[in-house]
Each structure stands twice: as structure tokens, then as C-alpha cells.
Amino acid sequence: DAGVIQSPRHEVTEMGQEVTLRCKPISGHDYLFWYRQTMMRGLELLIYFNNNVPIDDSGMPEDRFSAKMPNASFSTLKIQPSEPRDSAVYFCASSPRAKGYGYTFGSGTRLTVV
Amino acid sequence: RKEVEQDPGPFNVPEGATVAFNCTYSNSASQSFFWYRQDCRKEPKLLMSVYSSGNEDGRFTAQLNRASQYISLLIRDSKLSDSATYLCVVTLSNTGNQFYFGTGTSLTVIP
């Protein structure tokens, strides 16, 4: 299994631009999670999906952030317009249906907004 | 109050030492428990699950104390390669499969 695949690995963009982060979960995993990690705040859950349906998006910072999961093998996190304070590492993770199993994280997208 | 609290450290220990981390959780309904390891500029990776009876994986021992609401991780005979940040994780019974992560404890093993 290739694991959770994220792209791009690094993204540098100018303030005000749209940024799209991509994630392919592990096949058969019913849960998909988007996290943001910064030195100050650690890992923050932004949103998670179960069977492609958004379950909890209370962690999404504001309307500039949106996430979609059009099918079981693909999800996007979009920031429009981006701001310097959005600079962070964004991780996608997936998990099987049954509780008690750990998450598998992708390698993350390091976003820098200048 | 945070769901999970950890001492951020850093813990600096010599090779071969034994080191222990604790993590407290606030919700008695917490259901599953894990330790993750995160290397610098890498993603978190599952180190081990934590079972009620305690469990061991080589040099690593995890324990759960439900009465006091904490989990612990013990590392024996520390290696340089154990240097990383260790994150404790809990799930609640009523929040789907959502994990709550601690902020992590930094460990540096010194030659």
C-alpha cells in the first residue's frame, strides 16, 4: 500500500492567491482528516469526513477555508484568499472504519504564504 | 480545558537511560489511547496503542490509568534514534473516529 499521498510537498504562494492541497487516502479507509500543525498550536483538526461526507468542520478557521471529498480516493483543502498566518504544515490522515485503529498520516504539505 | 495535556519537555537524556512521559486526559469517556512519534519535519507515525492492561513493544512500555486519567510511555535503554517528539492521543466514545492530540513531548538522546 502506498499510504496516504499528499501533494504538493511544498507550496510557496503570495498573499491573496488561491491554494489547493490534495490528498489520496489509503484504499478502504472510511475516515479522512485534515490537520494543520504550527509550532505555537501543535496539531489542529480542521475537518474530517466519514464515507466522503463532512462530519465536523468546526476546526476550519474561517470561510476562506473549504474542503471537499468528491469520492473515496480524493480530497482537497482549499484556501482562498491565502494569508501569511495560514503558513503551516497541513497533514491529511486516514483511518479504517473501526475505532481503536490509529491514523495514518500523509507526509504533509508545507505551505508558506508571503 | 484541553482534552489532552502533555509536558512539552524538552527531555534531554544520555544514551542508555530510561525515560518516562506522562499524559493526562480530561474526559472520563475517553475510549482509545495511542502514542505517536514525530520526527523533525516529518509526519506523526503510530508508535503503539495503549491497552488497559498495559503493553510492551521491545524497549517501549505503555500504560493506562483510568482512575487517574493518564497514560504513560516508558522507554528503556534509550538510543540516539529515539530522539523525536512523542504525542499522546485519545479518542472519545461519542465523536466518531476523531483523535485528540497532545502537543507533544520533545526527547533528545545525547551520546
HADDOCK unambig.tbl for C-alpha pairs under 7 A between the chains (distance, minus, plus):
assign (segid A and resid 42 and name CA) (segid B and resid 103 and name CA) 5.32 0.50 0.50
assign (segid A and resid 43 and name CA) (segid B and resid 101 and name CA) 6.81 0.50 0.50
assign (segid A and resid 99 and name CA) (segid B and resid 97 and name CA) 5.93 0.50 0.50
assign (segid A and resid 100 and name CA) (segid B and resid 32 and name CA) 5.56 0.50 0.50
assign (segid A and resid 102 and name CA) (segid B and resid 46 and name CA) 6.54 0.50 0.50
assign (segid A and resid 104 and name CA) (segid B and resid 45 and name CA) 6.92 0.50 0.50
assign (segid A and resid 105 and name CA) (segid B and resid 43 and name CA) 6.24 0.50 0.50
assign (segid A and resid 105 and name CA) (segid B and resid 44 and name CA) 6.55 0.50 0.50
assign (segid A and resid 105 and name CA) (segid B and resid 45 and name CA) 7.00 0.50 0.50
assign (segid A and resid 106 and name CA) (segid B and resid 43 and name CA) 6.66 0.50 0.50
assign (segid A and resid 107 and name CA) (segid B and resid 42 and name CA) 6.44 0.50 0.50
assign (segid A and resid 107 and name CA) (segid B and resid 43 and name CA) 5.25 0.50 0.50
assign (segid A and resid 108 and name CA) (segid B and resid 43 and name CA) 6.57 0.50 0.50
